[in-house]
Amino acid sequence: MNKSSTAGAPPRRTIEIVNASLKRRYARERRFRALGLTAVVLGVFFVVLLFADIIGKGHTAFQQTYVRLPVTFDAAVIDPSGTGDPEVLRQANYGALIRAALREAFPEVTERREIRALGAMISVGAPSHLRDQVLADRGLIGTTQEVWLLADDDIDMLVKGHIDRKLPESERRVNDQTLGWVERLESEGRVAKRFNTIFFTHGTSREPELAGIAGALAGSFYTLLLTLLFSFPIGVGAALYLEEFAPKNRWTDLIEVNINNLAAVPSIVFGLLGLAVFIGIFGVPRSTPLVAALVLTLMTLPTIIIASRAALKSVPPSIREAALGVGASPLQTQLHHVLPLAMPGMLTGSIIGMAQALGETAPLLMIGMIAFIVDIPSGFTSPSTVLPVQIFLWADSPERAFVERTSAAIMVLLAFLILMNLSAVLLRRRFERRW
């Protein structure tokens, strides 16, 4: 009895081998999990580091430094004839009013070089601000008003702490004399930081304190609107035909392979295609939202088609069979039953494609969107730029104030990208049906 039971049991060595194998397997599994967790932690760390660096450099751009001065709106300078002609008021020398206010605030400054340095503390855009005030209210003429004037970018950087006041004069962009003037104005309560509305209401400028993203935002809006109008109907129609109506042969297989390959083509290739075809052959105006939308449509179509086909495949065949069984035609089945159920997935793919188009720079550089355009575009054929290209242009500037604005523009762009991707996720969760 004992011999038979002993003979039927597995050898002790076999059990030890199995246990050792299990230990090695579990150890490998723990190492794999640890590596995966480490990769996730490192990824999150670098993303947080990137965001912290961008926010740390760019958050101060949402404030701008202003200097309060008693400005005398001298009628002899603004309207010498007393007619109140808007054209005369528009062409008046408002810079002289600012210089007079500075000399009144610093009467000890008498040398011409020092007077020029004193005037350089105020932005070159401040006279335009005074002009707009006079044109809006002519009752200011002949009065003295406390006016907040936009400071120069060097003064702005000094007040925000980006220029270290403790450094030697030779290592600062602001000399000791100007530093003394600024500290005197600060002690009198004449220097303050306000919300930088210029950043959101003005176009680009060579002066950092006057530079804004309004032109780039308008250009991005027009470009994305046209891209959506072009790409969504074409992408959905192509997906519907390929998935539901096209015969399965070598031609459709070739088209499907090419669509998948186009999704991996570098974006600059689409820019070269747009430059050669849309601008070179069809004569579409360069540096406009129209030609940018045509190029981005070609780039986003593969993404929309692939996502739309996946959404159509997710609709159960029973939906099609039930519609056909009650007498609906194949076209009615697709338009009235299948397409509405697949639309959430299609919209999600389209939003992701639009987010991809919003962040593109390389193809737009090829079609001239890199041009320096100050005016805010008013339509689809107006010269314009887009937000990623504006960031590229500002990043090439060596001035510290443009570094600040570059980071702030990146923050705005990332906010739009996060919003678009979040809307895609919420849209899918809200309308997606699980079968």
SELO-460593 format. One record per atom (N, C-alpha, C): x, y, z. Coordinates in steps of 0.001 Angstrom, whole numbers, padded with zeros to 6 digits, always signed. Example, Ala and Ser with C-alpha at 12.3 -4.5 7.8 and 13.67 -1.06 7.14 Angstrom:
! SELO-460593
+013190-005690+007800/+012300-004500+007800/+013200-003300+007800/+012850-002250+007080/+013670-001060+007140/+012900+000030+007870/
This chain:
! SELO-460593
+000830-001213+000000/+000000+000000+000000/+000853+001246+000000/+001834+001254+000859/+002726+002405+000940/+003557+002540-000321/+003971+001384-000886/+004783+001424-002090/+004010+001971-003265/+002722+001554-003397/+001924+002047-004538/+001658+003525-004432/+001336+004006-003222/+001073+005442-003069/+002329+006252-003305/+003463+005696-002922/+004719+006408-003158/+005059+006442-004634/+004756+005314-005303/+005044+005259-006736/+004170+006207-007529/+002898+006426-007074/+001993+007309-007819/+002257+008778-007622/+002988+009201-006582/+003255+010622-006318/+004377+011116-007218/+004334+012390-007638/+005402+012930-008495/+006685+013014-007713/+007783+012881-008398/+009084+012968-007702/+009238+014324-007037/+009993+014352-005943/+010205+015597-005204/+010934+016626-006058/+011844+016167-006898/+012612+017082-007725/+011718+017826-008708/+010693+017157-009248/+009776+017808-010195/+009020+018949-009530/+008554+018741-008303/+007839+019785-007571/+008750+020976-007314/+009999+020691-006967/+010943+021780-006728/+011196+022590-007998/+011293+021882-009125/+011498+022582-010405/+010317+023483-010726/+009084+022966-010522/+007879+023756-010790/+007821+024984-009884/+008115+024782-008581/+008089+025908-007641/+009131+026970-008004/+010330+026512-008383/+011365+027464-008791/+010954+028218-010044/+010308+027493-010977/+009826+028162-012200/+008761+029204-011878/+007865+028875-010945/+006842+029839-010555/+007461+031070-009904/+008488+030849-009066/+009144+031979-008420/+009785+032895-009445/+010444+032306-010460/+011068+033127-011501/+010015+033875-012307/+008892+033194-012576/+007825+033831-013342/+007227+035004-012582/+006979+034790-011294/+006437+035873-010481/+007436+037024-010354/+008729+036703-010256/+009749+037743-010163/+009794+038567-011442/+009713+037871-012599/+009693+038608-013877/+008455+039488-013972/+007334+038974-013486/+006110+039772-013526/+006234+041014-012647/+006845+040870-011462/+007044+042022-010588/+007998+043039-011221/+009061+042538-011874/+009988+043459-012544/+009303+044195-013685/+008473+043474-014430/+007767+044109-015542/+006812+045189-015031/+006095+044895-013958/+005199+045901-013381/+005975+047100-012869/+007131+046819-012242/+007949+047919-011737/+008455+048792-012883/+008863+048167-013989/+009320+048941-015148/+008188+049769-015734/+007012+049165-015839/+005866+049912-016355/+005502+051096-015475/+005488+050864-014168/+005186+051945-013230/+006252+053042-013295/+007523+052623-013422/+008599+053608-013539/+008437+054447-014799/+008073+053802-015905/+007866+054537-017151/+006734+055544-017013/+005649+055137-016380/+004524+056051-016184/+004919+057225-015298/+005614+056922-014202/+006039+057983-013277/+006986+058954-013973/+007943+058436-014763/+008863+059302-015477/+008132+060166-016503/+007180+059542-017212/+006405+060315-018188/+005639+061450-017536/+004953+061139-016436/+004209+062175-015720/+005152+063246-015179/+006322+062809-014681/+007292+063771-014128/+007756+064756-015194/+008100+064244-016384/+008589+065139-017430/+007479+066040-017963/+006254+065526-018020/+005138+066379-018441/+004914+067498-017427/+004923+067140-016149/+004764+068158-015106/+005907+069159-015151/+007129+068660-015385/+008288+069552-015485/+008139+070511-016652/+007652+069998-017786/+007444+070852-018956/+006401+071927-018678/+005280+071510-018105/+004227+072479-017795/+004697+073494-016764/+005442+073037-015762/+005937+073966-014752/+006885+074991-015353/+007727+074554-016285/+008662+075473-016927/+007916+076498-017781/+006928+076030-018544/+006168+076946-019405/+005370+077933-018571/+004681+077424-017551/+003865+078312-016712/+004752+079275-015933/+005903+078767-015455/+006805+079644-014709/+007338+080790-015541/+007572+080551-016824/+008072+081606-017697/+006969+082494-018256/+005756+081945-018403/+004735+082679-019138/+003633+083308-018322/+003472+082942-017036/+002317+083459-016304/+002396+084972-016093/+003614+085519-016051/+003732+086971-015849/+003321+087759-017089/+003204+087104-018242/+002794+087823-019457/+001345+088265-019398/+000560+087681-018488/-000838+088069-018385/-001016+089337-017553/+000095+089925-017130/+000084+091233-016493/+001059+092150-017220/+000758+093438-017202/+001600+094411-017874/+001803+095611-016960/+002993+096195-017021/+003335+097314-016160/+002865+098626-016773/+002247+099470-015931/+001783+100797-016345/+002368+101838-015385/+002556+103037-015917/+003061+104171-015140/+002010+105272-015154/+001665+105779-013975/+000649+106831-013864/+001330+108205-013872/+000914+109042-014828/+001492+110383-014967/+000385+111419-015129/+000595+112642-014617/-000381+113725-014842/-000172+114328-016229/-001022+113984-017152/-000887+114413-018547/-001800+115613-018784/-001211+116674-019298/-001977+117870-019673/-002316+117789-021150/-003594+117705-021452/-004049+117617-022839/-004090+119033-023421/-002915+119525-023780/-002751+120898-024233/-003481+121112-025550/-004399+122071-025558/-005160+122355-026773/-004264+122871-027880/-003183+123576-027535/-002276+124097-028559/-001561+122972-029295/-001420+121817-028658/-000771+120677-029295/-001784+119789-029995/-002922+119576-029358/-003900+118621-029895/-004771+119248-030980/-005296+120431-030719/-006234+121072-031652/-005938+122569-031713/-004832+122946-032380/-004438+124365-032377/-005459+125277-033031/-006200+124787-034000/-007188+125633-034686/-008513+125685-033945/-008733+124749-033006/-009975+124732-032244/-011181+124266-033025/-010994+123605-034126/-012115+123152-034959/-012676+121803-034509/-011864+121024-033793/-012315+119694-033379/-012359+118695-034507/-011623+118970-035581/-011595+118069-036729/-010974+116733-036312/-011667+115621-036507/-011113+114318-036088/-009769+114012-036738/-009577+114448-037977/-008314+114174-038645/-007174+114942-037985/-007450+116174-037557/-006441+116959-036852/-006128+116324-035500/-007172+115884-034791/-006970+115237-033489/-006183+113941-033643/-006405+113244-034738/-005740+111961-034946/-004250+112134-035222/-003876+113227-035859/-002486+113445-036250/-001708+114305-035260/-002284+114636-034135/-001596+115489-033149/-000404+114750-032545/+000532+115536-032005/+001761+114998-031413/+001507+114651-029949/+000941+113479-029714/+000642+113053-028348/+001901+112644-027594/+002963+112297-028329/+004214+111987-027668/+004781+113185-026921/+004519+114395-027444/+004982+115607-026764/+004283+115774-025419/+003016+115378-025332/+002296+115459-024061/+002916+114530-023017/+003340+113340-023463/+003961+112395-022526/+005319+112913-022069/+006085+113450-023000/+007400+113980-022617/+007260+115153-021641/+006242+115985-021859/+006006+117106-020944/+005616+116601-019561/+004806+115532-019496/+004415+114971-018200/+005617+114371-017480/+006528+113737-018220/+007726+113178-017600/+008654+114282-017082/+008793+115359-017848/+009639+116460-017381/+009057+117119-016140/+007729+117152-016055/+007096+117717-014861/+007308+116812-013651/+007312+115483-013888/+007521+114544-012784/+008981+114504-012354/+009902+114783-013290/+011339+114784-012987/+011934+116115-013453/+011683+117194-012728/+012164+118509-013166/+013680+118635-013157/+014359+117789-012410/+015825+117883-012352/+016499+117349-013609/+015767+116627-014447/+016327+116081-015684/+016290+117168-016754/+017468+117627-017177/+017546+118732-018138/+018378+118393-019370/+019308+117476-019284/+020142+117145-020435/+019345+116354-021469/+019682+116583-022741/+018931+115948-023824/+019054+114424-023771/+020229+113913-023462/+020403+112461-023395/+019551+111864-022290/+019512+112526-021140/+018697+112031-020040/+017213+112143-020344/+016827+113197-021051/+015409+113356-021421/+014987+112219-022354/+015867+111855-023297/+015544+110727-024181/+015439+109423-023391/+016354+109229-022446/+016294+108023-021619/+015036+108004-020761/+014617+109177-020306/+013394+109264-019511/+012175+108916-020350/+012144+109439-021567/+011017+109122-022453/+010980+107672-022876/+012153+107016-022895/+012200+105608-023297/+011571+104689-022260/+011272+105188-021064/+010604+104369-020054/+009156+104063-020433/+008579+104898-021289/+007190+104724-021706/+007156+104070-023075/+006222+103190-023291/+006108+102467-024554/+005817+103412-025715/+006292+103019-026893/+006016+103800-028099/+004536+103739-028474/+003803+102830-027863/+002370+102744-028129/+001525+103616-027228/+002140+104264-026232/+001379+105114-025315/+000726+106303-026010/+001387+106998-026970/+000693+108092-027666/-000601+107660-028352/-000625+106465-028891/-001866+105970-029519/-002976+105832-028490/-002614+105449-027267/-003606+105347-026195/-004204+106713-025878/-003355+107740-025805/-003860+109100-025564/-004731+109572-026717/-004338+109251-027922/-005140+109640-029085/-006525+109005-029028/-006584+107733-028688/-007886+107072-028596/-008752+107695-027502/-008131+108093-026403/-008887+108737-025330/-009485+110071-025797/-008694+110857-026504/-009183+112165-026979/-010279+111990-028012/-010113+111033-028929/-011142+110802-029938/-012431+110296-029316/-012333+109572-028197/-013535+109079-027527/-014189+110148-026667/-013386+111082-026140/-013926+112135-025268/-013149+113432-025522/-013714+114313-026343/-013025+115562-026688/-013038+116546-025523/-013804+116242-024497/-013806+117111-023329/-012504+117066-022555/-011621+116109-022872/-010327+116041-022205/-009396+117169-022634/-009636+117743-023797/-008747+118785-024314/-008792+119997-023383/-007594+120428-022981/-007481+121565-022085/-007479+121203-020616/-007537+119920-020284/-007554+119489-018887/-006281+118695-018569/-006049+118472-017292/-004937+117636-016829/-005520+116410-016128/-005128+115253-016587/-005681+114011-016076/-004556+113069-015654/-004825+112281-014604/-003906+111208-014218/-004169+110020-015149/-003185+109681-015961/-003363+108661-016990/-002357+107536-016747/-002833+106303-016824/-001952+105139-016741/-001410+104847-018133/-000099+104982-018296/+000559+104814-019589/+001338+103497-019602/+001320+102830-020734/+002009+101548-020889/+003521+101748-020803/+004176+100957-019963/+005624+101057-019790/+006354+100285-020874/+007599+100664-021105/+008450+099957-022055/+008728+098539-021556/+009096+097638-022481/+009282+096233-022096/+010420+096054-021098/+011494+096850-021187/+012572+096721-020207/+012094+097106-018803/+011296+098153-018716/+010745+098556-017426/+009788+097480-016915/+009031+096910-017821/+008107+095829-017447/+008872+094638-016889/+009941+094239-017543/+010756+093121-017063/+011396+093447-015706/+011792+094717-015514/+012387+095125-014246/+011376+095029-013108/+010181+095541-013336/+009160+095547-012289/+008717+094123-011964/+008667+093246-012972/+008244+091866-012749/+009336+091002-012115/+010534+091546-011998/+011606+090811-011357/+012442+089965-012288/+012215+090061-013611/+013029+089294-014552/+014403+089915-014754/+014584+091152-014365/+015889+091808-014365/+016299+092015-012907/+017403+091434-012540/+017870+091494-011152/+018447+092879-010865/+017836+093573-009928/+018294+094923-009600/+019628+094924-008862/+020032+093791-008298/+021272+093732-007523/+022495+093482-008398/+022275+093155-009669/+023411+092920-010553/+024140+094225-010842/+025423+094144-011193/+026142+095355-011601/+025481+095992-012830/+025673+097291-012975/+025023+098011-014081/+025411+097449-015440/+026631+096981-015578/+027094+096457-016865/+026398+095160-017266/+025773+094487-016318/+025106+093215-016592/+023589+093358-016632/+023092+094590-016592/+021646+094837-016647/+021299+095608-017908/+020082+095352-018429/+019591+096138-019563/+019115+097522-019125/+018894+097699-017832/+018442+098980-017277/+019580+099569-016454/+020019+100783-016801/+021137+101383-016076/+020685+101913-014717/+021667+102356-013938/+021375+102810-012577/+020470+104042-012565/+020648+104920-013533/+019834+106129-013569/+018359+105798-013797/+018098+104962-014780/+016713+104555-015044/+016154+103760-013870/+016990+102931-013255/+016550+102170-012085/+016128+103113-010964/+016871+104177-010766/+016500+105157-009749/+015182+105832-010057/+014958+106158-011336/+013678+106767-011713/+012512+105808-011443/+012706+104551-011778/+011633+103564-011572/+011347+103403-010083/+012387+103301-009275/+012177+103139-007835/+011510+104374-007232/+011813+105535-007769/+011143+106754-007295/+009661+106729-007634/+009337+106311-008864/+007925+106210-009245/+007208+105153-008418/+007888+104049-008109/+007281+103001-007289/+007008+103508-005883/+007933+104279-005336/+007726+104809-003981/+006575+105802-003930/+006278+106455-005059/+005162+107401-005126/+003849+106717-005510/+003877+105397-005699/+002661+104670-006071/+002233+104902-007503/+003175+105210-008377/+002842+105517-009774/+003156+104363-010725/+003522+103221-010184/+003807+102034-010991/+002899+100905-010514/+002256+100242-011457/+001350+099147-011100/+001298+098141-012241/+000989+096901-011873/+000797+095842-012871/-000704+095581-013018/-001146+095583-014279/-002557+095356-014578/-002693+094177-015537/-003925+093681-015624/-004177+092570-016544/-003838+092996-017967/-003124+092154-018663/-002608+092491-019992/-003670+092214-021054/-004575+093159-021233/-005592+093011-022281/-004986+093092-023673/-003861+093785-023800/-003217+093923-025113/-002844+092552-025668/-002471+091634-024809/-002051+090309-025260/-003180+089584-025997/-004425+089879-025645/-005565+089192-026263/-006301+090046-027296/-005990+091328-027398/-006744+092212-028296/-005907+092783-029429/-004577+092639-029388/-003713+093203-030417/-003059+092101-031239/-002648+092472-032442/-001857+091575-033258/-000400+091630-032848/+000441+090976-033632/+001851+090940-033292/+002498+092298-033524/+003651+092499-032922/+004370+093759-033014/+005846+093491-032763/+006683+094395-033243/+008111+094281-032965/+008442+094769-031559/+007518+095476-030936/+007680+095899-029554/+006987+094884-028654/+007705+094231-027757/+007096+093150-026960/+005881+093578-026164/+005902+094797-025592/+004771+095215-024765/+003512+095462-025571/+003645+095583-026913/+002487+095806-027781/+002077+094551-028536/+002809+093461-028346/+002548+092237-029093/+001409+091446-028459/+000528+090938-029300/-000599+090133-028828/-000865+088971-029758/-001818+088145-029381/-002133+086929-030143/-003490+087021-030820/-004095+088209-030838/-005434+088319-031424/-005422+087947-032903/-004416+088412-033640/-004331+088073-035061/-004144+086584-035281/-003270+085965-034471/-003035+084528-034605/-004268+083716-034211/-004975+084163-033180/-006201+083455-032786/-007262+083542-033878/-007418+084731-034472/-008394+084880-035553/-008002+084019-036744/-006707+084005-037087/-006257+083164-038186/-006470+081690-037909/-006215+081260-036681/-006444+079861-036316/-007931+079518-036381/-008788+080455-035955/-010228+080201-035989/-010717+080025-037425/-010349+080948-038301/-010775+080841-039702/-010224+079573-040346/-008979+079246-040038/-008360+078065-040641/-009041+076786-040180/-009287+076664-038880/-009925+075445-038360/-011369+075330-038816/-012062+076476-038922/-013446+076423-039386/-013526+075888-040809/-012662+076416-041687/-012659+075921-043065/-012185+074474-043122/-011206+074127-042323/-010719+072744-042316/-011830+071781-041920/-012617+072147-040915/-013734+071294-040498/-014790+071190-041591/-015102+072312-042234/-016109+072308-043297/-015664+071482-044496/-014358+071475-044759/-013858+070693-045895/-013683+069220-045539/-013086+068938-044392/-012638+067575-044100/-013747+066673-043570/-014670+067222-042775/-015670+066343-042154/-016610+065709-043180/-017239+066470-044080/-018116+065797-045064/-017352+064839-045965/-016158+065239-046407/-015390+064361-047297/-014950+063108-046554/-014463+063271-045325/-013999+062122-044561/-015114+061150-044232/-016259+061675-043798/-017393+060801-043463/-017923+060112-044718/-018032+060864-045822/-018512+060261-047069/-017579+059167-047570/-016268+059422-047507/-015308+058404-047952/-015378+057168-047063/-015482+057355-045752/-015569+056212-044838/-016845+055418-045073/-017944+056117-045268/-019217+055435-045501/-019174+054614-046788/-018589+055172-047836/-018518+054433-049103/-017598+053225-048983/-016403+053438-048404/-015442+052341-048323/-015931+051220-047416/-016647+051561-046362/-017048+050551-045387/-018346+049853-045768/-019260+050568-046433/-020602+050019-046633/-020949+049728-048089/-020364+050430-049034/-020815+050312-050426/-019728+049817-051376/-018460+050096-051093/-017403+049770-052052/-017220+048262-052172/-017047+047756-053381/-016772+046318-053533/-015385+045985-052999/-015224+044796-052516/-013947+044370-051973/-013088+043793-053102/-012216+044599-053624/-011303+044170-054669/-009946+044827-054453/-009042+044628-055390/-007684+045123-055211/-007612+046652-055235/-008568+047295-055915/-008558+048764-055969/-008933+049362-054619/-009971+048835-054030/-010338+049343-052707/-009290+048997-051663/-008655+047817-051819/-007556+047480-050907/-006406+048470-051060/-006122+048851-052311/-005056+049822-052558/-005403+051176-051941/-006669+051592-052063/-007096+052867-051475/-006969+052822-049954/-007380+051727-049337/-007291+051607-047878/-005838+051644-047401/-004960+050979-048128/-003542+050994-047757/-002977+052404-047863/-003351+053109-048921/-002846+054473-049102/-003376+055420-048029/-004632+055222-047642/-005181+056068-046567/-004423+055839-045271/-004153+054574-044956/-003385+054278-043740/-001968+054823-043823/-001375+054782-045008/-000024+055309-045168/+000001+056831-045081/-001039+057493-045602/-001082+058952-045551/-001148+059462-044116/-001725+058669-043225/-001796+059085-041824/-000415+059165-041186/+000583+058498-041792/+001936+058495-041236/+002903+059379-042019/+002411+060071-043050/+003284+060934-043851/+003652+062176-043039/+004916+062609-043026/+005289+063839-042306/+004487+065032-042794/+004121+065891-041858/+003218+066989-042194/+003836+067971-043175/+005156+068101-043182/+005779+069060-044090/+005579+068659-045545/+005360+067363-045813/+005095+066908-047168/+003784+067507-047674/+002779+067598-046804/+001520+068221-047195/+001723+069708-047479/+002641+070348-046744/+002950+071739-047037/+003575+071908-048408/+004497+071009-048769/+005085+071055-050111/+004036+070811-051179/+003099+069888-050903/+002017+069622-051855/+001133+070848-052027/+000786+071506-050913/-000026+072714-051007/+000673+073826-051748/+001991+073966-051519/+002762+074992-052217/+002798+074729-053716/+002936+073463-054103/+003045+073136-055523/+001697+073147-056234/+000650+072664-055560/-000646+072498-056229/-001553+073693-056003/-001890+073975-054736/-002874+075022-054452/-002357+076417-054812/-001087+076680-054512/-000529+078002-054807/+000073+078049-056207/+000870+077030-056567/+001553+077051-057853/+000643+076835-059033/-000338+075933-058912/-001207+075603-060056/-002518+076363-060005/-003210+076318-058866/-004534+076941-058776/-004481+078412-058370/-003339+078906-057952/-003200+080326-057646/-003939+080791-056405/-004135+079909-055432/-004766+080329-054177/-003818+081290-053450/-004318+082417-052928/-003424+083372-052253/-002692+082726-051089/-001382+082962-051022/-000607+082411-049923/-000830+083226-048659/-000456+082655-047533/-000583+083293-046214/-002025+083625-045862/-002969+082810-046313/-004385+083029-046006/-004969+081790-045345/-006029+081960-044555/-006676+080781-043959/-007202+079792-044990/-007521+080274-046199/-008062+079386-047219/-007036+078342-047640/-005840+078765-048007/-004826+077806-048439/-004356+076961-047255/-004315+077543-046059/-003948+076754-044874/-004975+075668-044613/-006266+075986-044771/-007316+074994-044547/-007253+073874-045581/-006934+074205-046828/-006822+073165-047853/-005686+072195-047522/-004564+072736-047072/-003430+071874-046715/-003763+071020-045492/-004342+071627-044464/-004670+070879-043252/-005791+069876-043501/-006661+070150-044466/-007695+069175-044820/-007062+067898-045354/-006081+068044-046242/-005388+066857-046754/-004709+066090-045626/-004204+066812-044646/-003469+066171-043561/-004392+065457-042582/-005577+066016-042335/-006486+065436-041339/-007454+064415-041920/-007605+064383-043226/-008550+063439-043823/-008266+061980-043443/-007013+061493-043509/-006792+060091-043104/-007246+059794-041680/-006980+060714-040756/-007407+060496-039368/-008918+060400-039268/-009635+061297-039945/-011097+061296-039885/-011669+060052-040554/-011100+059653-041688/-011604+058475-042400/-011404+057216-041555/-010225+057063-040972/-009947+055866-040165/-010864+055817-038942/-011030+056964-038261/-011913+056988-037089/-013362+056746-037479/-013787+057288-038622/-015171+057101-039059/-015441+055650-039442/-014499+055010-040090/-014680+053595-040435/-014752+052732-039180/-013920+053048-038192/-013990+052294-036929/-015344+052496-036262/-015896+053713-036339/-017212+053962-035748/-018302+053198-036483/-018205+053098-037806/-019192+052346-038582/-019104+050849-038273/-017890+050353-038085/-017740+048928-037765/-018318+048581-036402/-018349+049567-035489/-018846+049296-034139/-020371+049167-034088/-021072+049580-035141/-022532+049443-035174/-022884+047990-035456/-023696+047343-034626/-023997+045913-034811/-024670+045635-036155/-024365+044515-036793/-025024+044162-038055/-026538+044021-037918/-027018+043724-036728/-028466+043568-036538/-029221+044860-036854/-028592+046008-036653/-029234+047283-036984/-029480+047357-038488/-028490+046991-039267/-028632+047003-040725/-029686+045979-041173/-029603+044798-040585/-030532+043738-041000/-031972+044095-040652/-032182+044716-039507/-033544+045091-039119/-034094+046171-040047/-033242+047162-040398/-033703+048222-041295/-034021+047671-042683/-033150+046807-043180/-033413+046204-044493/-034635+045300-044448/-034861+044653-043302/-035997+043740-043189/-037339+044434-043235/-037414+045710-042832/-038684+046426-042869/-038838+047242-044145/-037933+047018-045117/-038110+047629-046432/-037267+048845-046721/-036338+049220-045847/-035477+050378-046111/-034453+050018-047181/-034123+051002-048022/-033092+050795-049027/-031718+050821-048353/-030692+050332-049032/-029341+050393-048417/-028921+051810-048046/-029258+052790-048899/-028890+054171-048584/-029665+054681-047374/-030966+054373-047317/-031759+054779-046161/-031259+054103-044883/-030852+052854-045005/-030324+052139-043837/-029097+052840-043284/-028222+053247-044190/-026989+053894-043729/-027261+055293-043185/-028055+056091-043879/-028261+057482-043477/-029162+057621-042259/-030192+056768-042141/-031191+056933-041083/-030907+056092-039840/-030112+055044-039975/-029924+054135-038851/-028462+053979-038451/-027606+053636-039414/-026207+053359-039087/-025442+054653-038786/-025599+055639-039660/-024826+056876-039508/-025115+057607-038198/-026389+057746-037764/-026615+058404-036468/-025967+057690-035292/-025934+056357-035352/-025318+055608-034262/-023790+055712-034290/-023232+055888-035475/-021776+055995-035595/-021281+057429-035460/-022199+058402-035446/-021791+059808-035453/-020937+060218-034245/-021220+059751-033016/-020327+060135-031900/-018876+059772-032129/-018627+058571-032629/-017248+058187-032928/-016648+059013-034041/-017464+059350-035037/-016980+060183-036135/-016628+061587-035644/-017477+062141-034810/-017200+063474-034264/-015953+063463-033391/-015783+062383-032633/-014584+062272-031806/-013332+062267-032667/-013337+061467-033741/-012197+061448-034650/-011959+062792-035313/-013048+063495-035637/-012904+064809-036265/-012297+065823-035293/-012738+065777-034041/-012180+066710-033050/-010705+066438-032828/-010331+065160-032776/-008909+064824-032621/-008120+065300-033836/-008697+065157-035026/-008038+065662-036227/-007891+067170-036211/-008910+067874-035703/-008825+069337-035609/-007769+069752-034577/-007680+069000-033490/-006646+069297-032505/-005259+069103-033090/-005108+068076-033911/-003833+067863-034585/-003531+069019-035537/-004553+069462-036273/-004357+070574-037212/-004037+071871-036484/-004641+072082-035298/-004396+073304-034541/-002937+073443-034141/-002272+072332-033870/-000891+072390-033400/+000149+072294-034496/-000257+072227-035762/+000706+072060-036840/+001391+073377-037193/+002677+073283-037487/+003463+074453-037879/+004167+074240-039218/+004800+073079-039386/+005657+072841-040550/+004939+073045-041885/+003732+072456-042114/+003105+072663-043426/+002705+074110-043678/+002391+074850-042604/+001973+076235-042785/+003156+077144-043076/+004339+076778-042598/+005528+077550-042944/+005809+077481-044434/+005496+076346-045056/+005768+076171-046474/+004857+077011-047358/+003693+077401-046861/+002747+078163-047684/+002712+079631-047288/+003725+080097-046565/+003881+081519-046317/+003197+082058-045091/+002725+081217-044187/+002058+081728-042988/+003049+082315-041986/+004325+082306-042334/+005353+082847-041454/+005510+084355-041619/+004761+084953-042532/+004893+086384-042788/+004541+087204-041542/+005216+088362-041401/+004956+089255-040263/+003710+090068-040589/+002590+089726-039953/+001301+090351-040244/+000781+090972-038961/+000649+092295-038982/+000233+093035-037792/-001285+093062-037664/-001981+093253-038792/-003430+093417-038758/-004125+092098-038426/-005254+092224-037758/-006076+091058-037440/-006882+090679-038681/-006824+089433-039142/-007546+089049-040364/-009048+089214-040208/-009668+089620-041290/-011114+089867-041278/-011900+088843-042076/-011232+087887-042710/-011934+086906-043518/-011029+085763-043910/-011573+084869-044740/-010846+083658-045114/-009727+083921-046109/-009742+085061-046790/-008702+085372-047767/-007807+086513-047313/-007914+086918-046052/-007053+087976-045522/-005701+087383-045126/-004611+088110-045347/-003304+087620-044883/-003328+087413-043367/-002810+086297-042935/-002887+085987-041504/-001817+084981-041148/-001715+084730-039868/-000878+083671-039352/-001715+082866-038362/-001137+081830-037796/-001845+080994-036828/-001005+080926-035558/-001615+080431-034507/-000976+080478-033195/+000341+079697-033131/+000446+078471-033669/+001742+077774-033607/+002847+078525-034348/+002520+079130-035495/+003529+079884-036244/+003912+081151-035486/+002937+081791-034829/+003252+082973-034024/+004214+082612-032885/+003991+081461-032270/+004907+080991-031228/+006296+080764-031809/+006357+080178-033005/+007643+079948-033661/+008373+081263-033922/+007667+082285-034364/+008289+083580-034648/+008786+084241-033374/+007975+084216-032331/+008390+084838-031071/+009548+084086-030427/+009574+082771-030572/+010653+081988-029961/+012005+082316-030570/+011999+082867-031777/+013251+083214-032442/+013785+084567-031998/+013006+085306-031195/+013431+086626-030752/+014262+086507-029480/+015376+087241-029389/+016251+087111-028211/+015771+087899-027001/+014792+088794-027151/+014383+089639-026036/+013639+088825-024986/+013913+089149-023717/+013317+088418-022601/+011803+088573-022585/+011305+089731-022999/+009855+089939-022994/+009156+089031-023993/+009810+088717-025106/+009208+087802-026072/+009266+086363-025569/+010264+086022-024770/+010294+084696-024144/+009072+084520-023254/+008731+085563-022519/+007556+085541-021659/+006289+085351-022473/+006176+086088-023563/+004975+085989-024395/+004909+084686-025166/+006059+084148-025531/+006076+082835-026179/+005498+081773-025262/+005928+081764-024018/+005416+080786-023055/+003929+080993-022800/+003488+082252-022736/+002066+082525-022527/+001237+082043-023714/+001748+082238-024938/+001033+081755-026118/+000980+080234-026139/+002045+079578-025687/+002033+078110-025587/+000975+077662-024586/+000839+078392-023482/-000185+078058-022496/-001581+078158-023104/-001819+079190-023903/-003120+079347-024557/-003352+078205-025539/-002326+077867-026326/-002455+076775-027299/-002714+075448-026599/-001981+075167-025529/-002199+073924-024789/-003590+073880-024177/-004084+075032-023726/-005434+075077-023163/-006467+074689-024218/-006304+075205-025445/-007232+074847-026520/-007121+073363-026870/-005896+072835-026921/-005720+071422-027249/-006335+070526-026182/-006113+070865-024921/-006701+070074-023830/-008222+070155-023885/-008750+071348-024170/-010201+071513-024252/-010790+070685-025383/-010120+070675-026533/-010631+069902-027671/-010570+068404-027393/-009491+067926-026812/-009401+066498-026496/-010377+066109-025391/-010582+066998-024423/-011552+066718-023363/-012965+066661-023926/-013269+067561-024856/-014600+067537-025469/-014805+066259-026269/-013740+065746-026897/-013864+064484-027623/-014185+063335-026677/-013522+063303-025526/-013778+062240-024547/-015194+062345-023990/-015606+063563-023636/-016951+063751-023092/-018013+063438-024123/-017756+063800-025379/-018724+063507-026438/-018901+062011-026605/-017800+061290-026575/-017906+059835-026716/-018643+059217-025532/-018340+059668-024324/-019015+059100-023159/-020494+059451-023124/-020834+060610-023659/-022220+061077-023577/-023119+060359-024588/-022595+060136-025787/-023466+059633-026838/-023159+058220-027291/-022031+057673-026839/-021684+056327-027297/-022607+055285-026678/-023040+054340-027506/-023892+053239-027044/-023064+051960-026995/-023202+051231-025932/-022498+049967-025791/-023470+048822-026085/-023011+047933-026930/-023909+046850-027372/-023532+045537-026687/
